[in-house]
């Protein structure tokens, strides 16, 4: 994961490194996803999320493009 200060910065970085532009998310989305993904990690009954549960977490954070589909 790389952090950028703006969409323009993402474009410049991608061009200067010869890399296609990937998906972006806001810091708020990153924080929300981290809370959903890791919030219960230390619980005794923790288990790996199913693809459906992961997809629901992505959708709850407004991460809905093709990149976020696991199938």
OpenMM code with the backbone's topology and positions (N, CA, C; nanometers):
from openmm import Vec3, app, unit

residues = "UNK UNK UNK UNK UNK UNK UNK UNK UNK UNK UNK UNK UNK UNK UNK UNK UNK UNK UNK UNK UNK UNK UNK UNK UNK UNK UNK UNK UNK UNK UNK UNK UNK UNK UNK UNK UNK UNK UNK UNK UNK UNK UNK UNK UNK UNK UNK UNK UNK UNK UNK UNK UNK UNK UNK UNK UNK UNK UNK UNK UNK UNK UNK UNK UNK UNK UNK UNK UNK UNK UNK".split()
positions = [
    Vec3(0.0835, -0.1154, 0.0000),
    Vec3(0.0000, 0.0000, 0.0000),
    Vec3(0.0893, 0.1234, 0.0000),
    Vec3(0.0518, 0.2177, -0.0827),
    Vec3(0.1224, 0.3446, -0.0894),
    Vec3(0.0265, 0.4566, -0.0520),
    Vec3(0.0766, 0.5571, 0.0156),
    Vec3(-0.0053, 0.6716, 0.0536),
    Vec3(0.0305, 0.7902, -0.0349),
    Vec3(-0.0724, 0.8603, -0.0823),
    Vec3(-0.0544, 0.9768, -0.1679),
    Vec3(-0.1368, 1.0915, -0.1136),
    Vec3(-0.0961, 1.2137, -0.1455),
    Vec3(-0.1678, 1.3296, -0.0945),
    Vec3(-0.2830, 1.3736, -0.1828),
    Vec3(-0.2882, 1.3263, -0.3079),
    Vec3(-0.3969, 1.3666, -0.3979),
    Vec3(-0.4057, 1.2694, -0.5154),
    Vec3(-0.5157, 1.2781, -0.5890),
    Vec3(-0.5326, 1.1978, -0.7099),
    Vec3(-0.4258, 1.2352, -0.8130),
    Vec3(-0.3925, 1.3617, -0.8202),
    Vec3(-0.2880, 1.4069, -0.9130),
    Vec3(-0.1536, 1.3433, -0.8789),
    Vec3(-0.1264, 1.3308, -0.7501),
    Vec3(-0.0020, 1.2681, -0.7056),
    Vec3(0.0015, 1.1209, -0.7482),
    Vec3(-0.1127, 1.0536, -0.7389),
    Vec3(-0.1220, 0.9144, -0.7833),
    Vec3(-0.0878, 0.9065, -0.9319),
    Vec3(-0.1476, 0.9941, -1.0117),
    Vec3(-0.1224, 0.9956, -1.1566),
    Vec3(0.0253, 1.0184, -1.1871),
    Vec3(0.0852, 1.1172, -1.1224),
    Vec3(0.2279, 1.1472, -1.1465),
    Vec3(0.3157, 1.0291, -1.1082),
    Vec3(0.2886, 0.9684, -0.9936),
    Vec3(0.3685, 0.8547, -0.9493),
    Vec3(0.3563, 0.7398, -1.0489),
    Vec3(0.2342, 0.7098, -1.0900),
    Vec3(0.2122, 0.5999, -1.1844),
    Vec3(0.2876, 0.6233, -1.3144),
    Vec3(0.2772, 0.7444, -1.3669),
    Vec3(0.3467, 0.7769, -1.4916),
    Vec3(0.4980, 0.7698, -1.4747),
    Vec3(0.5506, 0.8265, -1.3671),
    Vec3(0.6958, 0.8306, -1.3491),
    Vec3(0.7566, 0.6928, -1.3231),
    Vec3(0.6763, 0.5992, -1.2728),
    Vec3(0.7250, 0.4638, -1.2447),
    Vec3(0.6828, 0.3627, -1.3509),
    Vec3(0.6119, 0.4099, -1.4532),
    Vec3(0.5688, 0.3203, -1.5597),
    Vec3(0.4742, 0.2117, -1.5109),
    Vec3(0.3918, 0.2465, -1.4121),
    Vec3(0.2996, 0.1505, -1.3517),
    Vec3(0.1569, 0.1919, -1.3832),
    Vec3(0.0702, 0.0939, -1.4080),
    Vec3(-0.0707, 0.1302, -1.4254),
    Vec3(-0.1277, 0.1786, -1.2930),
    Vec3(-0.2220, 0.2684, -1.3031),
    Vec3(-0.2847, 0.3197, -1.1819),
    Vec3(-0.3706, 0.2097, -1.1197),
    Vec3(-0.3569, 0.1919, -0.9916),
    Vec3(-0.4367, 0.0931, -0.9204),
    Vec3(-0.5559, 0.1578, -0.8538),
    Vec3(-0.6172, 0.0838, -0.7633),
    Vec3(-0.7312, 0.1355, -0.6888),
    Vec3(-0.6844, 0.2323, -0.5814),
    Vec3(-0.7677, 0.3266, -0.5472),
    Vec3(-0.7376, 0.4192, -0.4386),
    Vec3(-0.8510, 0.4163, -0.3375),
    Vec3(-0.8178, 0.4531, -0.2156),
    Vec3(-0.9183, 0.4679, -0.1105),
    Vec3(-0.8749, 0.5807, -0.0194),
    Vec3(-0.9703, 0.6412, 0.0454),
    Vec3(-0.9405, 0.7506, 0.1377),
    Vec3(-0.8842, 0.6946, 0.2684),
    Vec3(-0.8249, 0.7831, 0.3478),
    Vec3(-0.7777, 0.7400, 0.4794),
    Vec3(-0.8940, 0.6929, 0.5656),
    Vec3(-1.0099, 0.7570, 0.5492),
    Vec3(-1.1273, 0.7161, 0.6253),
    Vec3(-1.1693, 0.5736, 0.5877),
    Vec3(-1.1629, 0.5420, 0.4588),
    Vec3(-1.1961, 0.4061, 0.4148),
    Vec3(-1.0930, 0.3064, 0.4675),
    Vec3(-0.9667, 0.3450, 0.4650),
    Vec3(-0.8622, 0.2556, 0.5171),
    Vec3(-0.8853, 0.2263, 0.6646),
    Vec3(-0.9169, 0.3303, 0.7406),
    Vec3(-0.9390, 0.3125, 0.8841),
    Vec3(-1.0613, 0.2246, 0.9087),
    Vec3(-1.1703, 0.2513, 0.8369),
    Vec3(-1.2926, 0.1719, 0.8533),
    Vec3(-1.2669, 0.0254, 0.8192),
    Vec3(-1.1946, -0.0001, 0.7111),
    Vec3(-1.1648, -0.1378, 0.6732),
    Vec3(-1.0747, -0.2048, 0.7768),
    Vec3(-0.9753, -0.1328, 0.8270),
    Vec3(-0.8860, -0.1891, 0.9294),
    Vec3(-0.9652, -0.2272, 1.0542),
    Vec3(-1.0597, -0.1421, 1.0955),
    Vec3(-1.1418, -0.1744, 1.2125),
    Vec3(-1.2258, -0.2988, 1.1884),
    Vec3(-1.2853, -0.3080, 1.0697),
    Vec3(-1.3669, -0.4254, 1.0380),
    Vec3(-1.2803, -0.5504, 1.0255),
    Vec3(-1.1653, -0.5370, 0.9632),
    Vec3(-1.0811, -0.6522, 0.9325),
    Vec3(-1.0072, -0.7045, 1.0552),
    Vec3(-0.9557, -0.6135, 1.1376),
    Vec3(-0.8707, -0.6544, 1.2503),
    Vec3(-0.9346, -0.6350, 1.3873),
    Vec3(-1.0539, -0.5761, 1.3937),
    Vec3(-1.1156, -0.5421, 1.5212),
    Vec3(-1.1371, -0.6599, 1.6144),
    Vec3(-1.1617, -0.7773, 1.5593),
    Vec3(-1.1874, -0.8952, 1.6430),
    Vec3(-1.0742, -0.9972, 1.6378),
    Vec3(-0.9624, -0.9587, 1.5863),
    Vec3(-0.8524, -1.0529, 1.5619),
    Vec3(-0.8015, -1.1220, 1.6879),
    Vec3(-0.8101, -1.0558, 1.8012),
    Vec3(-0.7573, -1.1136, 1.9258),
    Vec3(-0.8631, -1.1900, 2.0054),
    Vec3(-0.9837, -1.1982, 1.9528),
    Vec3(-1.0909, -1.2712, 2.0216),
    Vec3(-1.0629, -1.4215, 2.0159),
    Vec3(-1.0956, -1.4943, 2.1214),
    Vec3(-1.0695, -1.6394, 2.1224),
    Vec3(-1.1384, -1.7145, 2.0079),
    Vec3(-1.2548, -1.6718, 1.9673),
    Vec3(-1.3269, -1.7432, 1.8627),
    Vec3(-1.2972, -1.6933, 1.7218),
    Vec3(-1.1923, -1.6119, 1.7065),
    Vec3(-1.1624, -1.5551, 1.5758),
    Vec3(-1.1367, -1.6655, 1.4734),
    Vec3(-1.1840, -1.6414, 1.3520),
    Vec3(-1.1565, -1.7310, 1.2399),
    Vec3(-1.1403, -1.6457, 1.1155),
    Vec3(-1.0763, -1.7022, 1.0185),
    Vec3(-1.0564, -1.6319, 0.8924),
    Vec3(-1.1922, -1.6014, 0.8291),
    Vec3(-1.2048, -1.4853, 0.7690),
    Vec3(-1.3296, -1.4473, 0.7043),
    Vec3(-1.3524, -1.5273, 0.5769),
    Vec3(-1.4774, -1.5539, 0.5520),
    Vec3(-1.5131, -1.6182, 0.4260),
    Vec3(-1.5065, -1.5113, 0.3162),
    Vec3(-1.4986, -1.5519, 0.1913),
    Vec3(-1.5022, -1.4521, 0.0831),
    Vec3(-1.6272, -1.3643, 0.0906),
    Vec3(-1.7395, -1.4203, 0.1295),
    Vec3(-1.8632, -1.3428, 0.1413),
    Vec3(-1.8509, -1.2379, 0.2512),
    Vec3(-1.7921, -1.2751, 0.3636),
    Vec3(-1.7729, -1.1802, 0.4742),
    Vec3(-1.6742, -1.0706, 0.4352),
    Vec3(-1.5698, -1.1081, 0.3643),
    Vec3(-1.4735, -1.0087, 0.3174),
    Vec3(-1.5405, -0.9106, 0.2220),
    Vec3(-1.6195, -0.9637, 0.1298),
    Vec3(-1.6908, -0.8793, 0.0345),
    Vec3(-1.7843, -0.7827, 0.1081),
    Vec3(-1.8531, -0.8301, 0.2105),
    Vec3(-1.9428, -0.7448, 0.2891),
    Vec3(-1.8636, -0.6334, 0.3587),
    Vec3(-1.7446, -0.6649, 0.4094),
    Vec3(-1.6611, -0.5625, 0.4732),
    Vec3(-1.6185, -0.4573, 0.3721),
    Vec3(-1.5792, -0.5008, 0.2532),
    Vec3(-1.5413, -0.4060, 0.1481),
    Vec3(-1.6583, -0.3158, 0.1131),
    Vec3(-1.7760, -0.3755, 0.0935),
    Vec3(-1.8946, -0.2968, 0.0577),
    Vec3(-1.9302, -0.1976, 0.1673),
    Vec3(-1.9173, -0.2374, 0.2931),
    Vec3(-1.9486, -0.1485, 0.4049),
    Vec3(-1.8568, -0.0263, 0.4062),
    Vec3(-1.7402, -0.0392, 0.3462),
    Vec3(-1.6440, 0.0714, 0.3391),
    Vec3(-1.6497, 0.1414, 0.2041),
    Vec3(-1.7511, 0.1120, 0.1247),
    Vec3(-1.7692, 0.1707, -0.0084),
    Vec3(-1.6577, 0.1322, -0.1051),
    Vec3(-1.6032, 0.0134, -0.0902),
    Vec3(-1.5009, -0.0392, -0.1798),
    Vec3(-1.5701, -0.1421, -0.2686),
    Vec3(-1.6158, -0.0977, -0.3866),
    Vec3(-1.7075, -0.1803, -0.4644),
    Vec3(-1.6634, -0.2090, -0.6074),
    Vec3(-1.5516, -0.1588, -0.6528),
    Vec3(-1.5105, -0.1832, -0.7908),
    Vec3(-1.4652, -0.3265, -0.8140),
    Vec3(-1.4310, -0.3548, -0.9375),
    Vec3(-1.3880, -0.4892, -0.9771),
    Vec3(-1.2682, -0.5377, -0.8944),
    Vec3(-1.1796, -0.4487, -0.8566),
    Vec3(-1.0613, -0.4839, -0.7774),
    Vec3(-1.1001, -0.5547, -0.6476),
    Vec3(-1.2138, -0.5157, -0.5900),
    Vec3(-1.2546, -0.5644, -0.4589),
    Vec3(-1.3348, -0.6939, -0.4657),
    Vec3(-1.3643, -0.7417, -0.5829),
    Vec3(-1.4351, -0.8693, -0.5954),
    Vec3(-1.3353, -0.9827, -0.5818),
    Vec3(-1.3672, -1.0787, -0.5020),
    Vec3(-1.2739, -1.1888, -0.4742),
    Vec3(-1.2960, -1.3085, -0.5638),
    Vec3(-1.3990, -1.3072, -0.6436),
    Vec3(-1.4272, -1.4207, -0.7321),
    Vec3(-1.4226, -1.3774, -0.8763),
] * unit.nanometer
topology = app.Topology()
chain = topology.addChain("A")
for resn in residues:
    res = topology.addResidue(resn, chain)
    for name in ("N", "CA", "C"):
        topology.addAtom(name, app.Element.getBySymbol(name[0]), res)
